[in-house]
């Protein structure tokens, strides 16, 4: 069969590549054409555009590059129509992909399958109308989305497991929770993947970890998309090191972590590392307005969203401060603290809710048997 895929950012490129690998196992005649990145290219097929030509985040970058975005969208629509795939698979990136889904459905080109459901439960819930109208099958990687789509909106979906859980399970674990031969524990600092997140969160994180640097090694997990020089301005004067492309290795050895909200909170939990979620953003008034008017969720971390309760402490904007971060971190550093054990118990609950399905394998099985 002929599969046309669209992934608009690095994480989508990775998840789509794993799905493509599984589809090839299920379908020996699989052909791929796609908008994506290097991971998808390595999986095989023809790349039409790199996701870097699509991935503009935030109002101002999108506004400035709007002509390019619209041109890429028109090209994608025409390319899909010309190639006549058997299936169109859209991977996250809803601002772009839901418009593609509308076009494909309107012109009756092929079934539309959406892998990694758009997070409309957080905001833009009105998009459910587009999904119901234009998407044939929706694949979720978060278990709480089942109730949102099926009970609240009467739209059946497939929960296929969580690819982050797959990747963590496959990672070879360190035998020790500390730096070899040093006798020191490691405090991991995961301060986001965008410059603004790093700028807003890292200074306070390092102010706190300075107080523990004599007995612990402080290590920043650098984001692959950010150059090392950007971090240096914040690291100067602090006893801290940085690693790139080694986040899982770092978490496998860490004793505790300070983590900016995002997938990193779930990765940290899956490695059983007690954490404090720290999320500062400026201007404060904008986040407060956004949370009051648009955001529909009680928590910002995936750990708490999956558990549907507070497993990890979230220090977000109003209660974000070095004093509060230190207070929460200090109780997690003690091996016998009740707070540490309670958090680890919560992690076990999260892992049970995620289950043991392999997301790309399960999605590929469903897609290949639908045709």
Sine and cosine of phi, psi and omega as CSV:
sin_phi,cos_phi,sin_psi,cos_psi,sin_omega,cos_omega
0.00,0.00,0.35,-0.94,0.01,-1.00
-0.97,-0.22,0.84,-0.53,-0.05,-1.00
-0.90,-0.43,0.81,-0.59,0.08,-1.00
-0.94,-0.33,0.84,-0.54,-0.06,-1.00
-0.87,-0.49,0.54,-0.84,0.10,-1.00
-0.74,-0.67,0.89,-0.46,0.10,-0.99
-0.84,-0.55,0.75,-0.67,-0.15,-0.99
-0.96,-0.28,0.08,1.00,-0.01,-1.00
-0.38,-0.92,0.09,-1.00,-0.14,-0.99
-0.87,0.50,-0.71,0.71,-0.03,-1.00
-0.90,0.43,-0.64,0.77,0.04,-1.00
-0.90,0.44,-0.61,0.79,0.05,-1.00
-0.87,0.49,-0.70,0.71,0.01,-1.00
-0.90,0.43,-0.76,0.65,-0.04,-1.00
-0.90,0.43,-0.64,0.77,0.01,-1.00
-0.91,0.42,-0.61,0.79,-0.01,-1.00
-0.90,0.43,-0.63,0.78,0.03,-1.00
-0.92,0.39,-0.61,0.79,0.05,-1.00
-0.90,0.43,-0.67,0.74,0.03,-1.00
-0.88,0.48,-0.67,0.74,0.02,-1.00
-0.87,0.48,-0.65,0.76,0.02,-1.00
-0.95,0.30,-0.59,0.81,0.03,-1.00
-0.89,0.46,-0.59,0.81,0.03,-1.00
-0.91,0.41,-0.52,0.85,0.05,-1.00
-0.95,0.33,-0.58,0.81,-0.03,-1.00
-0.99,0.15,-0.49,0.87,-0.11,-0.99
-0.73,-0.69,0.98,-0.19,-0.06,-1.00
-0.90,0.43,-0.33,0.94,-0.02,-1.00
-0.98,-0.22,0.32,0.95,-0.05,-1.00
-0.89,0.45,0.74,-0.67,0.13,-0.99
-0.85,-0.53,0.65,-0.76,-0.05,-1.00
-0.83,-0.56,0.66,-0.75,0.17,-0.99
-0.69,-0.72,0.65,-0.76,-0.20,-0.98
-0.33,-0.94,0.38,-0.92,0.33,-0.94
-0.99,-0.14,0.86,-0.50,-0.06,-1.00
-0.07,-1.00,-0.38,-0.92,-0.09,-1.00
-0.84,-0.55,-0.39,-0.92,-0.11,-0.99
-0.94,0.34,-0.54,0.84,0.02,-1.00
-0.91,0.42,-0.67,0.74,0.02,-1.00
-0.93,0.37,-0.61,0.79,0.02,-1.00
-0.89,0.46,-0.63,0.77,0.03,-1.00
-0.91,0.41,-0.48,0.88,0.01,-1.00
-0.96,0.29,-0.34,0.94,0.05,-1.00
0.90,-0.44,0.39,-0.92,0.02,-1.00
0.95,-0.30,-0.15,-0.99,-0.07,-1.00
-0.94,-0.35,0.85,-0.53,0.06,-1.00
-1.00,-0.02,0.81,-0.59,0.01,-1.00
-1.00,0.05,-0.71,0.71,0.01,-1.00
-0.59,-0.81,0.57,-0.82,0.12,-0.99
-0.98,0.19,0.58,-0.82,-0.03,-1.00
-0.88,0.48,-0.37,0.93,0.02,-1.00
-0.88,0.48,-0.39,0.92,0.05,-1.00
-0.99,0.13,-0.07,1.00,0.00,-1.00
-0.93,-0.38,-0.50,0.87,-0.31,-0.95
-0.99,0.12,0.99,0.12,0.13,-0.99
-0.92,-0.38,0.82,-0.58,-0.08,-1.00
-0.90,-0.43,0.64,-0.76,0.03,-1.00
1.00,-0.08,0.40,-0.92,-0.11,-0.99
-0.89,0.45,-0.75,0.66,-0.10,-1.00
-0.92,0.40,-0.76,0.65,0.04,-1.00
-0.86,0.52,-0.64,0.77,0.02,-1.00
-0.90,0.43,-0.69,0.72,0.00,-1.00
-0.88,0.47,-0.70,0.72,-0.04,-1.00
-0.92,0.39,-0.50,0.86,-0.05,-1.00
-0.95,-0.30,0.30,0.95,-0.07,-1.00
-0.83,0.56,-0.69,0.72,0.03,-1.00
-0.84,0.54,-0.65,0.76,0.01,-1.00
-0.92,0.40,-0.68,0.74,0.00,-1.00
-0.88,0.48,-0.72,0.70,-0.01,-1.00
-0.91,0.42,-0.61,0.79,0.04,-1.00
-0.90,0.43,-0.70,0.72,0.02,-1.00
-0.89,0.45,-0.58,0.82,0.03,-1.00
-0.92,0.39,-0.69,0.72,0.04,-1.00
-0.88,0.47,-0.67,0.74,0.00,-1.00
-0.90,0.43,-0.64,0.77,0.02,-1.00
-0.89,0.45,-0.71,0.70,0.00,-1.00
-0.86,0.50,-0.74,0.67,-0.03,-1.00
-0.93,0.38,-0.59,0.81,-0.01,-1.00
-0.93,0.37,-0.64,0.77,0.06,-1.00
-0.89,0.46,-0.71,0.70,-0.03,-1.00
-0.90,0.44,-0.62,0.78,-0.01,-1.00
-0.94,0.33,-0.60,0.80,-0.08,-1.00
-0.99,0.15,-0.43,0.90,0.01,-1.00
0.80,0.60,0.91,0.41,0.01,-1.00
-0.95,0.32,0.29,-0.96,0.11,-0.99
-0.99,0.15,-0.47,0.88,-0.03,-1.00
-0.58,-0.82,0.64,-0.77,0.18,-0.98
-0.94,-0.35,0.82,-0.58,-0.01,-1.00
-0.90,-0.44,0.88,-0.47,-0.01,-1.00
-0.97,-0.25,0.70,-0.71,-0.10,-0.99
-0.89,-0.46,0.97,-0.25,0.02,-1.00
0.78,0.63,-0.61,-0.79,0.11,-0.99
0.73,0.68,0.85,0.52,-0.20,-0.98
-0.93,0.38,-0.52,0.86,-0.01,-1.00
-0.84,0.54,-0.60,0.80,0.03,-1.00
-1.00,0.01,-0.75,0.66,-0.19,-0.98
-0.94,0.34,-0.53,0.85,0.02,-1.00
-0.93,0.38,-0.47,0.88,0.09,-1.00
-0.95,0.32,-0.60,0.80,0.08,-1.00
-0.90,0.43,-0.68,0.73,0.01,-1.00
-0.86,0.51,-0.67,0.75,0.02,-1.00
-0.88,0.48,-0.69,0.73,0.00,-1.00
-0.91,0.42,-0.72,0.70,-0.04,-1.00
-0.89,0.45,-0.67,0.74,0.02,-1.00
-0.92,0.38,-0.69,0.72,-0.03,-1.00
-0.86,0.51,-0.61,0.79,-0.04,-1.00
-0.99,-0.13,0.14,0.99,0.08,-1.00
0.75,0.66,0.74,0.67,-0.06,-1.00
-0.99,0.16,-0.74,0.68,-0.07,-1.00
-0.22,-0.98,0.30,-0.95,0.14,-0.99
-0.87,0.49,0.58,-0.81,0.01,-1.00
-0.94,-0.33,0.87,-0.50,0.05,-1.00
-0.92,-0.39,0.73,-0.68,-0.04,-1.00
-0.93,-0.37,0.94,-0.35,-0.01,-1.00
-0.99,-0.13,0.84,-0.54,-0.14,-0.99
0.97,0.24,1.00,-0.01,-0.11,-0.99
-0.85,0.53,0.65,-0.76,0.10,-0.99
-0.85,0.52,0.61,-0.79,-0.09,-1.00
-0.99,0.11,0.86,0.51,-0.04,-1.00
-0.96,0.26,-0.18,0.98,0.09,-1.00
-0.94,0.35,-0.37,0.93,0.02,-1.00
-1.00,0.09,-0.71,0.71,0.08,-1.00
-0.28,-0.96,0.21,-0.98,-0.07,-1.00
0.86,0.51,0.72,0.70,0.00,-1.00
-0.89,0.46,-0.39,0.92,0.02,-1.00
-0.87,0.50,-0.30,0.95,0.00,-1.00
-0.92,0.39,-0.18,0.98,0.04,-1.00
-0.85,0.52,-0.53,0.85,0.03,-1.00
-0.89,0.46,-0.69,0.72,0.03,-1.00
-0.91,0.41,-0.65,0.76,-0.01,-1.00
-0.90,0.44,-0.73,0.68,0.02,-1.00
-0.86,0.50,-0.62,0.78,-0.06,-1.00
-0.98,0.22,-0.61,0.79,-0.24,-0.97
-0.92,-0.40,-0.23,0.97,-0.08,-1.00
-0.95,-0.33,0.83,-0.56,-0.02,-1.00
-0.98,0.22,-0.67,0.74,-0.02,-1.00
-0.65,-0.76,0.73,-0.69,-0.02,-1.00
-0.89,-0.45,0.75,-0.66,-0.06,-1.00
-0.91,-0.41,0.86,-0.52,-0.06,-1.00
-0.97,-0.25,0.56,-0.83,0.08,-1.00
-0.90,-0.43,0.15,0.99,0.02,-1.00
-0.80,-0.59,0.85,-0.52,-0.14,-0.99
-0.88,0.47,-0.51,0.86,-0.03,-1.00
-0.95,0.31,-0.21,0.98,0.03,-1.00
-0.95,0.33,-0.33,0.94,0.01,-1.00
-0.87,0.50,-0.77,0.64,0.01,-1.00
-0.89,0.46,-0.64,0.77,-0.04,-1.00
-0.88,0.48,-0.77,0.64,-0.06,-1.00
-0.98,0.20,-0.69,0.73,-0.14,-0.99
-1.00,0.10,-0.69,0.73,-0.04,-1.00
-1.00,0.10,-0.71,0.70,-0.05,-1.00
-0.97,0.23,-0.63,0.77,-0.12,-0.99
-0.90,-0.44,0.07,1.00,0.07,-1.00
0.79,0.61,0.71,0.70,0.00,-1.00
-0.79,-0.61,0.95,-0.31,-0.06,-1.00
-0.90,0.43,0.66,-0.75,0.03,-1.00
-0.71,-0.70,0.15,-0.99,0.08,-1.00
-0.94,-0.35,0.86,-0.52,0.22,-0.98
-1.00,0.00,0.89,-0.45,-0.15,-0.99
-0.95,-0.31,0.13,0.99,-0.09,-1.00
0.99,-0.17,0.06,-1.00,-0.08,-1.00
-0.89,-0.45,0.86,-0.52,-0.06,-1.00
-0.91,0.41,-0.48,0.87,0.07,-1.00
-0.91,0.42,-0.67,0.74,0.06,-1.00
-0.89,0.45,-0.62,0.78,0.06,-1.00
-0.84,0.54,-0.75,0.66,-0.09,-1.00
-0.92,0.39,-0.64,0.77,0.01,-1.00
-0.93,0.38,-0.65,0.76,0.03,-1.00
-0.88,0.47,-0.55,0.83,-0.05,-1.00
-0.99,0.15,-0.22,0.98,-0.08,-1.00
-0.98,0.20,0.75,-0.66,0.02,-1.00
-0.93,0.36,0.86,-0.51,-0.08,-1.00
-0.98,0.22,0.57,-0.82,0.12,-0.99
-0.94,0.34,0.55,-0.84,0.01,-1.00
-0.99,0.17,-0.28,0.96,-0.04,-1.00
-0.82,-0.57,0.51,-0.86,0.06,-1.00
-0.98,-0.21,0.84,0.54,0.02,-1.00
0.03,-1.00,0.20,-0.98,-0.03,-1.00
-0.95,0.30,0.75,-0.66,-0.06,-1.00
-0.85,0.53,0.73,-0.68,0.11,-0.99
0.91,0.41,0.07,1.00,-0.04,-1.00
-0.99,-0.15,-0.40,0.92,-0.08,-1.00
0.96,0.28,0.06,1.00,-0.03,-1.00
-0.98,-0.18,0.57,-0.82,0.20,-0.98
-0.99,0.14,0.23,-0.97,0.00,-1.00
-0.89,-0.45,0.77,-0.63,0.17,-0.98
-0.97,-0.24,0.90,-0.43,-0.01,-1.00
-1.00,0.05,0.64,-0.77,0.03,-1.00
-0.86,-0.50,0.94,-0.34,0.01,-1.00
-0.92,-0.39,0.99,-0.17,-0.23,-0.97
-0.95,-0.30,0.42,0.91,0.09,-1.00
0.98,-0.21,0.17,-0.99,-0.07,-1.00
-0.92,-0.40,-0.01,1.00,0.01,-1.00
-0.88,-0.47,0.47,-0.88,-0.07,-1.00
-0.84,0.54,-0.67,0.74,-0.02,-1.00
-0.90,0.45,-0.65,0.76,0.03,-1.00
-0.89,0.45,-0.69,0.73,0.01,-1.00
-0.89,0.45,-0.72,0.69,-0.01,-1.00
-0.87,0.50,-0.66,0.75,-0.09,-1.00
-0.99,0.16,-0.44,0.90,-0.15,-0.99
-0.94,-0.34,-0.61,0.79,-0.15,-0.99
-0.90,0.45,-0.67,0.74,-0.02,-1.00
-0.83,0.55,-0.71,0.71,0.01,-1.00
-0.93,0.38,-0.61,0.79,0.03,-1.00
-0.87,0.50,-0.71,0.71,-0.03,-1.00
-0.95,0.31,-0.53,0.85,0.08,-1.00
-0.86,0.51,-0.62,0.78,0.01,-1.00
-0.96,0.26,-0.73,0.68,-0.09,-1.00
-0.93,0.36,-0.36,0.93,0.09,-1.00
-0.80,0.60,-0.56,0.83,-0.07,-1.00
-0.96,0.29,-0.23,0.97,-0.03,-1.00
-0.89,-0.45,0.12,0.99,-0.15,-0.99
-0.97,0.26,-0.29,0.96,0.05,-1.00
-0.95,0.30,-0.56,0.83,-0.06,-1.00
-0.96,-0.27,-0.10,0.99,-0.03,-1.00
-0.67,-0.74,0.44,-0.90,0.12,-0.99
-1.00,-0.09,0.79,-0.61,-0.02,-1.00
-0.99,-0.16,0.84,-0.55,-0.08,-1.00
-0.74,-0.67,0.81,-0.58,0.07,-1.00
-1.00,0.03,0.70,-0.72,0.15,-0.99
-1.00,0.01,0.97,-0.25,-0.04,-1.00
-0.96,0.29,0.63,-0.77,0.05,-1.00
-0.98,0.22,0.72,-0.69,-0.05,-1.00
-0.85,0.53,-0.49,0.87,-0.07,-1.00
-0.99,0.10,-0.07,1.00,-0.04,-1.00
-0.92,-0.38,0.76,-0.65,-0.03,-1.00
-0.96,0.26,0.42,-0.91,-0.08,-1.00
-0.88,0.47,-0.54,0.84,-0.02,-1.00
-0.88,0.48,-0.52,0.86,0.00,-1.00
-0.90,0.43,-0.58,0.81,-0.01,-1.00
-0.96,0.29,-0.48,0.88,-0.13,-0.99
-0.86,0.50,-0.58,0.81,-0.02,-1.00
-0.88,0.47,-0.49,0.87,0.00,-1.00
-1.00,0.00,-0.45,0.89,-0.07,-1.00
-0.99,0.15,-0.36,0.93,-0.07,-1.00
-0.85,0.53,0.78,-0.63,0.00,-1.00
1.00,0.05,0.00,1.00,-0.01,-1.00
-0.90,-0.44,0.52,-0.85,0.03,-1.00
-1.00,0.03,1.00,0.10,-0.14,-0.99
-0.49,-0.87,0.54,-0.84,0.08,-1.00
-0.87,-0.50,0.14,-0.99,-0.03,-1.00
-0.66,-0.75,0.59,-0.81,0.09,-1.00
-0.78,-0.63,0.50,-0.87,0.05,-1.00
-0.86,-0.51,0.58,-0.81,0.02,-1.00
0.84,0.54,0.51,0.86,0.02,-1.00
-0.69,-0.73,0.46,0.89,-0.09,-1.00
-0.87,0.49,-0.70,0.72,-0.03,-1.00
-0.92,0.38,-0.62,0.79,0.05,-1.00
-0.90,0.43,-0.66,0.76,0.04,-1.00
-0.89,0.46,-0.74,0.68,-0.02,-1.00
-0.91,0.41,-0.52,0.85,0.00,-1.00
-0.92,0.40,-0.31,0.95,-0.03,-1.00
-0.93,-0.37,-0.16,0.99,-0.13,-0.99
-0.96,0.27,0.50,-0.86,0.04,-1.00
-0.99,-0.10,-0.50,0.87,0.05,-1.00
-0.35,-0.94,0.20,-0.98,-0.07,-1.00
-0.49,-0.87,0.50,-0.87,0.24,-0.97
-0.95,-0.33,0.82,-0.57,-0.20,-0.98
-0.72,-0.69,0.76,-0.65,0.15,-0.99
-0.98,0.18,0.59,-0.81,-0.11,-0.99
-0.82,0.57,0.48,-0.88,-0.01,-1.00
0.65,-0.76,-0.26,-0.96,0.04,-1.00
-0.85,0.52,-0.47,0.88,-0.02,-1.00
-0.86,0.52,-0.53,0.85,0.02,-1.00
-0.91,0.42,-0.62,0.78,0.03,-1.00
-0.95,0.32,-0.67,0.74,0.04,-1.00
-0.85,0.52,-0.69,0.73,0.00,-1.00
-0.88,0.47,-0.67,0.74,0.02,-1.00
-0.91,0.42,-0.64,0.77,-0.03,-1.00
-0.93,0.36,-0.38,0.92,0.11,-0.99
-1.00,-0.01,0.10,0.99,0.04,-1.00
0.85,0.52,0.66,0.75,0.05,-1.00
-0.96,-0.27,0.91,-0.42,0.06,-1.00
-0.84,0.55,0.64,-0.77,-0.13,-0.99
-0.62,-0.79,0.38,-0.93,0.21,-0.98
-0.90,-0.43,0.82,-0.57,0.03,-1.00
-1.00,0.05,0.85,-0.52,-0.06,-1.00
-0.85,-0.53,0.87,-0.49,0.01,-1.00
-0.65,-0.76,0.96,-0.26,0.09,-1.00
-0.94,-0.34,0.64,-0.77,0.07,-1.00
-0.53,-0.85,0.54,-0.84,0.00,-1.00
-0.85,-0.52,0.54,-0.84,-0.06,1.00
-0.97,0.23,0.52,-0.86,-0.04,-1.00
-0.87,0.50,-0.64,0.76,-0.09,-1.00
-0.88,0.47,-0.53,0.85,-0.03,-1.00
-0.94,0.35,-0.68,0.74,0.01,-1.00
-0.91,0.41,-0.65,0.76,0.02,-1.00
-0.88,0.48,-0.68,0.73,0.03,-1.00
-0.90,0.43,-0.69,0.73,-0.01,-1.00
-0.88,0.47,-0.69,0.72,-0.04,-1.00
-0.93,0.37,-0.58,0.82,-0.03,-1.00
-0.97,0.24,-0.66,0.75,-0.15,-0.99
-0.99,-0.12,-0.53,0.85,-0.16,-0.99
-0.88,-0.48,-0.70,0.72,-0.07,-1.00
-0.94,0.33,0.70,-0.71,-0.11,-0.99
-0.94,-0.35,0.25,0.97,-0.12,-0.99
-0.87,-0.49,0.43,-0.90,-0.01,-1.00
-0.99,0.17,-0.45,0.90,-0.11,-0.99
-0.81,-0.59,0.30,-0.96,0.06,-1.00
-0.95,-0.30,-0.30,0.95,-0.04,-1.00
-0.99,-0.11,0.61,-0.79,0.03,-1.00
-0.89,0.45,-0.51,0.86,0.00,-1.00
-0.85,0.52,-0.77,0.63,-0.02,-1.00
-0.95,0.32,-0.56,0.83,0.03,-1.00
-0.90,0.43,-0.67,0.74,0.01,-1.00
-0.93,0.36,-0.67,0.75,0.00,-1.00
-0.97,0.25,-0.35,0.93,-0.09,-1.00
0.86,0.50,0.57,0.82,0.09,-1.00
-0.25,-0.97,0.17,-0.99,-0.02,-1.00
-0.99,0.13,0.98,-0.18,0.12,-0.99
-1.00,-0.01,-0.69,0.72,0.03,-1.00
-0.92,-0.38,0.55,-0.83,0.01,-1.00
-0.96,0.27,0.77,-0.64,0.02,-1.00
-0.95,-0.30,0.91,-0.41,0.07,-1.00
-0.98,-0.22,1.00,-0.07,-0.16,-0.99
-0.88,-0.48,0.88,-0.47,0.10,-0.99
0.79,0.61,-0.99,0.15,-0.11,-0.99
-0.89,0.45,-0.64,0.77,-0.03,-1.00
-0.96,-0.29,0.25,0.97,0.09,-1.00
-0.99,0.16,0.87,-0.49,0.07,-1.00
-0.29,-0.96,0.44,-0.90,0.06,-1.00
-0.84,0.55,-0.59,0.80,-0.02,-1.00
-0.90,0.43,-0.69,0.73,0.00,-1.00
-0.95,0.33,-0.61,0.79,0.04,-1.00
-0.88,0.47,-0.72,0.70,0.00,-1.00
-0.89,0.46,-0.66,0.75,0.00,-1.00
-0.86,0.52,-0.71,0.71,-0.03,-1.00
-0.96,0.28,-0.64,0.77,-0.02,-1.00
-0.92,0.39,-0.63,0.77,-0.09,-1.00
-0.86,0.52,-0.62,0.78,-0.03,-1.00
-0.97,0.23,-0.34,0.94,-0.01,-1.00
-1.00,0.08,-0.31,0.95,-0.05,-1.00
-0.98,0.22,-0.33,0.94,0.02,-1.00
-0.99,0.11,0.83,-0.56,-0.06,-1.00
-0.87,0.50,-0.51,0.86,-0.09,-1.00
-0.97,-0.23,0.30,0.95,-0.01,-1.00
-0.97,0.24,0.65,-0.76,0.04,-1.00
-0.87,0.50,-0.57,0.82,-0.01,-1.00
-0.90,0.43,-0.63,0.78,0.01,-1.00
-0.91,0.41,-0.72,0.69,-0.01,-1.00
-0.91,0.41,-0.62,0.78,0.03,-1.00
-0.89,0.45,-0.64,0.77,0.02,-1.00
-0.92,0.39,-0.67,0.74,0.02,-1.00
-0.90,0.44,-0.57,0.82,0.08,-1.00
-0.91,0.42,-0.64,0.76,0.07,-1.00
-0.89,0.46,-0.60,0.80,0.05,-1.00
-0.87,0.49,-0.66,0.75,0.00,-1.00
-0.89,0.46,-0.61,0.79,0.05,-1.00
-0.90,0.44,-0.68,0.73,0.03,-1.00
-0.88,0.48,-0.70,0.71,-0.01,-1.00
-0.89,0.45,-0.61,0.79,0.05,-1.00
-0.91,0.42,-0.65,0.76,0.00,-1.00
-0.92,0.40,-0.56,0.83,0.02,-1.00
-0.93,0.36,-0.53,0.85,0.02,-1.00
0.97,0.22,-0.12,-0.99,-0.10,-0.99
-0.91,-0.42,0.14,0.99,0.05,-1.00
-0.91,0.42,0.58,-0.81,0.12,-0.99
-1.00,-0.04,0.92,-0.39,-0.16,-0.99
-0.83,0.56,-0.79,0.61,-0.03,-1.00
-0.91,0.42,-0.59,0.81,0.01,-1.00
-0.92,0.39,-0.70,0.72,-0.02,-1.00
-0.92,0.39,-0.68,0.74,0.01,-1.00
-0.91,0.42,-0.67,0.74,0.00,-1.00
-0.89,0.45,-0.62,0.79,0.02,-1.00
-0.89,0.46,-0.70,0.72,-0.02,-1.00
-0.92,0.39,-0.70,0.71,-0.04,-1.00
-0.90,0.44,-0.70,0.71,-0.07,-1.00
-0.94,0.35,-0.47,0.88,-0.01,-1.00
-1.00,0.01,-0.14,0.99,0.03,-1.00
-0.98,0.20,-0.35,0.94,-0.11,-0.99
-1.00,0.05,0.00,0.00,0.00,0.00
